[in-house]
Amino acid sequence: MFVRQLLALTSISFVILRTVSGQNAPPAQSVEKSNSGPASTAASPAQPQVTFNSVYVEGPYIALTFDDGPAPTLTPKLLDLLAAHHMKATFFVVGQNAADHPDILKRAVREGHEIANHSWSHPNLGKMSDEAVRKELQKTDDAIVAAIGKRPTLMRPPYGSITARQKHWIHEEFGYRIIIWDVDPLDWKRPGPSVVTSRILKETHPGSIVLAHDIHPPTLEAMPSTFDQLDRKGFKSVTVTELLAMAKPPPPKPKPTVTPRAIAAPVASPGAVSTPPATASTPGG
């Protein structure tokens, strides 16, 4: 009897001791989520596109572009041809030439064409310091403003040479969109007028930006046939700025069709006797 009472008292004391200990224990620590996992997939605002080789358009529109002028005799002849074909073009002018022939720029703008920056002296911008590039672009910008009364909004680096970092700060500082090309007839190598025409017609598609030069006589010789055949194909040439304004997201590519795999014939178990099918002989073979 005494032993039972002693065991009961011991059990009660143990329960009381656990309760008191639990009340004085520190609260459990909360577990924070680690920041070392995958980054958030929330989309950041899309950056505007700065560089263009071509665009997707719904219609037969292209942009004819001519570099390195204006040339005192060739560029006016080109303007005559463009007017006869009701085509618009964009002229990426070298600043030195623009300063020497402002009246040609004025005529081009008056007839609906666009003037853009192609540097002052046609150097390789990709190999130059920022300050040297800045001077090349600013002097040309000033010459264009002096000739036509407004700033250009497009530039093309000579030889297409420009770094990704240069594109960024040039766009930030000047507001230019960088225009390259997707059709290059290599007319500066003077392969002959018919070759220039053939290359342009072969490579041009809706949304193309076509490169040529208005300082080479063979290029001018190629343009009447080139313009005639572009007309026959239904192409309509607009300024680069107009072409960019028409740009639309390209349609999604169709998903490839899945062809059901052929079911293989059952393999005979070892030891089975297979009877070859009868075959008919083929004449001559």
BELRA-V981703 format. One record per pair of residues at least 24 apart in sequence whose C-alpha atoms are under 6 Angstrom apart, sorted by the first residue. I is the first residue (numbers start at 1). J is the second residue. D is the distance in whole Angstrom. If there is no record, write none. Layout:
I_J_D / I_J_D
//
This chain:
50_177_5 / 50_178_6 / 51_178_5 / 51_179_6 / 52_179_5 / 52_180_6 / 53_180_5 / 53_181_4 / 53_182_5 / 54_207_6 / 54_208_5 / 54_209_5 / 55_207_5 / 55_247_6 / 56_207_5 / 56_247_5 / 56_248_6 / 56_250_6 / 57_207_5 / 57_247_5 / 57_248_6 / 60_206_5 / 60_235_5 / 61_206_5 / 61_207_6 / 61_235_6 / 61_236_5 / 61_237_6 / 62_206_6 / 62_207_5 / 62_208_5 / 62_237_5 / 63_209_5 / 63_237_5 / 63_238_5 / 63_239_6 / 63_240_5 / 64_89_5 / 64_210_5 / 65_89_6 / 65_90_5 / 65_91_6 / 65_210_6 / 65_211_5 / 66_91_5 / 66_212_5 / 66_213_5 / 66_214_6 / 67_92_5 / 67_213_5 / 68_93_5 / 68_94_5 / 69_93_5 / 69_214_6 / 69_215_6 / 70_97_6 / 71_215_6 / 75_214_6 / 87_237_5 / 88_113_5 / 88_237_6 / 88_238_5 / 88_239_6 / 89_113_5 / 89_239_5 / 90_114_5 / 90_115_6 / 90_239_5 / 91_115_5 / 91_116_6 / 92_116_5 / 92_117_5 / 92_118_5 / 93_117_6 / 93_118_5 / 94_118_5 / 94_119_6 / 94_120_5 / 95_119_6 / 95_120_4 / 95_140_4 / 96_120_6 / 99_143_5 / 102_147_5 / 106_148_6 / 116_152_5 / 116_154_5 / 116_155_6 / 117_155_4 / 118_155_6 / 118_156_5 / 118_157_6 / 122_158_6 / 125_162_6 / 126_161_5 / 126_162_4 / 126_163_6 / 181_209_5 / 181_210_6 / 182_209_6 / 183_210_5 / 183_211_6 / 184_211_5 / 193_218_5 / 193_221_6 / 193_222_4 / 197_222_6 / 197_226_5
//
